[in-house]
């Protein structure tokens, strides 16, 4: 009824850094947007100058309590997480080059 099949950007306040001293996070919520599900080349690398090899990464936004949490997942794992699914994710905030990243450690 009025839906045209297009994707609409998730609504909610995007969380971009941890609360004071709260570097570990466990939350349950719905997948609002999963970058790994689109036919786009991976352009996100957490450690581009690292001597060790890292798999391609993807941002999976989880909506919980009207807030959007941008978790960083391995792209291989993220491809198996459908949009709109209910998930429980554990993550840890890490700072790199002045920016905060929420790395998914388990789900």
Secondary structure, DSSP 8 states (H G I E B T S, - for coil): ----S------SEEE-S--TT--EEEEEEEEEEEGGGSS------S-TT-SS----EEEEEEEETTEEEEEEEEHHHHTTS-TT-EEEEEEEEEEETTEEEEEEEE-
